[in-house]
């Protein structure tokens, strides 16, 4: 399993939670970290026709090889 850990600010973390309200895409860990499975995020992007993580973090922030993205403050 390939995990990409990305450090984000508190405001970026709140923007991610606001942009992705689908519980099947965004998982909130007990310690407040956010996790996103890459394959479900790709399906979410196609369905919603938006790119919220890229809009918040920048185009090159996400690795194409990662299975999960984990965002923490």
C-alpha positions in Angstrom: 0.0 0.0 0.0 1.4 3.3 -1.1 0.6 6.3 1.2 1.5 9.9 0.4 1.6 12.0 3.5 1.0 15.7 2.9 1.4 18.4 5.6 -1.3 21.0 5.4 -2.3 24.1 7.3 -5.4 24.1 9.5 -7.2 26.3 7.0 -6.3 24.0 4.2 -7.6 21.0 6.2 -10.9 22.8 6.8 -11.2 23.7 3.1 -10.6 20.0 2.2 -13.4 18.9 4.6 -15.7 21.6 3.2 -15.0 20.6 -0.4 -15.3 16.8 0.0 -18.3 16.0 2.1 -18.7 12.5 0.8 -17.8 10.0 3.6 -16.9 7.4 1.1 -14.1 9.6 -0.2 -12.9 11.5 2.8 -12.1 9.7 6.0 -11.4 11.7 9.2 -9.1 9.9 11.6 -9.5 10.0 15.4 -6.5 12.3 15.7 -7.9 14.7 13.1 -5.9 13.6 10.1 -7.8 13.3 6.8 -7.3 10.3 4.5 -8.5 10.0 0.9 -8.3 6.8 -1.2 -7.0 7.8 -4.6 -9.3 5.6 -6.6 -12.4 6.9 -4.9 -11.2 10.5 -5.2 -10.8 10.0 -9.0 -14.4 8.7 -9.2 -15.5 11.7 -7.1 -13.7 14.1 -9.5 -15.4 12.6 -12.5 -18.8 12.6 -10.9 -18.6 16.1 -9.5 -16.5 17.5 -12.4 -14.3 19.3 -9.8 -10.8 19.0 -8.6 -10.9 20.2 -5.0 -7.6 18.8 -3.8 -5.7 20.2 -6.7 -7.4 23.5 -6.3 -6.5 23.7 -2.7 -3.0 22.2 -2.8 -1.8 22.9 -6.3 -1.6 20.7 -9.4 1.6 18.9 -8.6 0.9 18.1 -4.9 -0.6 14.6 -5.4 1.4 11.6 -6.5 -0.1 9.5 -9.3 1.5 6.4 -7.7 -0.2 6.8 -4.2 -3.1 4.6 -3.2 -3.9 6.9 -0.3 -3.4 10.6 0.5 -3.1 11.5 4.2 -3.4 15.2 5.2 -2.2 16.3 8.6 -1.5 19.6 10.4 
